[in-house]
Amino acid sequence: MRKYRKAILILWIFGFTIIMCNQVWIAQSQTEQQASAAIQEAENKLIYALELLEDFPNYDVDSRNIIMQIDTARQLIKEAKDNFDSSNFTVSYQKATTASLELDTIIEEIQNKTQTQSRNKTIIFSFVGVVSGFAAILFGFFFINKIYPWFEKKKIEEYGKLEIKYDNSRGDSK
């Protein structure tokens, strides 16, 4: 009976060990999938941030800071890939999610700056339009009050001395 207990105990330990190894393998493959998905998501966000930066209207000190932040995120993605290749899936996942969070912040900042600059352009163009309209109205008043009367006066001075002579033989005017 004792032999059977030992055999059952050995089989139980062997089965438990196999189940635990299987669970570790499943957890590792799940972490591998999560790390791969996180890296892919971070790369997609990096591409989107670079496209937004490419359409950025003008470059200044803030743009340089954004470029430096994007470079930092790119470096984190590279480290995540290196860790993924070394089978450090947990570290790879953490670095990829950190890069993804940084890129979310960067994308939001770029979009805010683009909207602000677009709004400023709209305000400037509106102001220029209003000033141009006001100048056109002032020119119209000036033209009606000063130039047109002067023109009419000169026209009367030049053409007022003309005489119309009729040729009585044919009845035309010359």
BELPE-V85014 format. One record per residue. N is the residue number from 1. RES is the residue in one small letter. PHI is phi as a letter, one per 40 degrees, with the letter a starting at -180 (NA if undefined). BURIAL is # if it has 16 or more other C-alpha atoms within 10 Angstrom, else .. Layout:
<<N/RES/PHI/BURIAL> <N/RES/PHI/BURIAL>>
This chain:
<<1/m/NA/.> <2/r/c/.> <3/k/c/.> <4/y/c/.> <5/r/c/.> <6/k/c/.> <7/a/c/.> <8/i/c/.> <9/l/c/.> <10/i/c/.> <11/l/c/.> <12/w/c/.> <13/i/c/.> <14/f/c/.> <15/g/c/.> <16/f/c/.> <17/t/c/.> <18/i/c/.> <19/i/c/.> <20/m/c/.> <21/c/c/.> <22/n/c/.> <23/q/c/.> <24/v/c/.> <25/w/c/.> <26/i/c/.> <27/a/c/.> <28/q/c/#> <29/s/c/.> <30/q/c/.> <31/t/c/#> <32/e/c/#> <33/q/c/.> <34/q/c/#> <35/a/c/#> <36/s/c/#> <37/a/c/.> <38/a/c/#> <39/i/c/#> <40/q/c/#> <41/e/c/#> <42/a/c/#> <43/e/c/#> <44/n/c/.> <45/k/c/#> <46/l/c/#> <47/i/c/.> <48/y/c/.> <49/a/c/#> <50/l/c/#> <51/e/c/.> <52/l/c/.> <53/l/c/#> <54/e/c/.> <55/d/c/.> <56/f/c/.> <57/p/c/.> <58/n/a/.> <59/y/b/.> <60/d/a/.> <61/v/c/.> <62/d/c/.> <63/s/c/.> <64/r/c/.> <65/n/c/.> <66/i/c/#> <67/i/c/#> <68/m/c/.> <69/q/c/#> <70/i/c/#> <71/d/c/.> <72/t/c/.> <73/a/c/#> <74/r/c/#> <75/q/c/.> <76/l/c/#> <77/i/c/#> <78/k/c/#> <79/e/c/#> <80/a/c/#> <81/k/c/#> <82/d/c/.> <83/n/c/#> <84/f/c/#> <85/d/c/.> <86/s/c/.> <87/s/g/.> <88/n/c/#> <89/f/c/#> <90/t/c/#> <91/v/c/#> <92/s/c/#> <93/y/c/#> <94/q/c/#> <95/k/c/#> <96/a/c/#> <97/t/c/#> <98/t/c/#> <99/a/c/#> <100/s/c/#> <101/l/c/.> <102/e/c/#> <103/l/c/#> <104/d/d/.> <105/t/c/.> <106/i/c/#> <107/i/c/#> <108/e/c/.> <109/e/c/.> <110/i/c/#> <111/q/c/.> <112/n/c/.> <113/k/c/#> <114/t/c/#> <115/q/c/.> <116/t/c/.> <117/q/c/.> <118/s/c/.> <119/r/c/.> <120/n/c/.> <121/k/c/.> <122/t/c/.> <123/i/c/.> <124/i/c/.> <125/f/c/.> <126/s/c/.> <127/f/c/.> <128/v/c/.> <129/g/c/.> <130/v/c/.> <131/v/c/.> <132/s/c/.> <133/g/c/.> <134/f/c/.> <135/a/c/.> <136/a/c/.> <137/i/c/.> <138/l/c/.> <139/f/c/.> <140/g/c/.> <141/f/c/.> <142/f/c/.> <143/f/c/.> <144/i/c/.> <145/n/c/.> <146/k/b/.> <147/i/c/.> <148/y/c/.> <149/p/c/.> <150/w/c/.> <151/f/c/.> <152/e/c/.> <153/k/c/.> <154/k/c/.> <155/k/c/.> <156/i/c/.> <157/e/c/.> <158/e/c/.> <159/y/c/.> <160/g/c/.> <161/k/c/.> <162/l/c/.> <163/e/b/.> <164/i/b/.> <165/k/b/.> <166/y/b/.> <167/d/c/.> <168/n/c/.> <169/s/c/.> <170/r/b/.> <171/g/g/.> <172/d/c/.> <173/s/b/.> <174/k/b/.>>
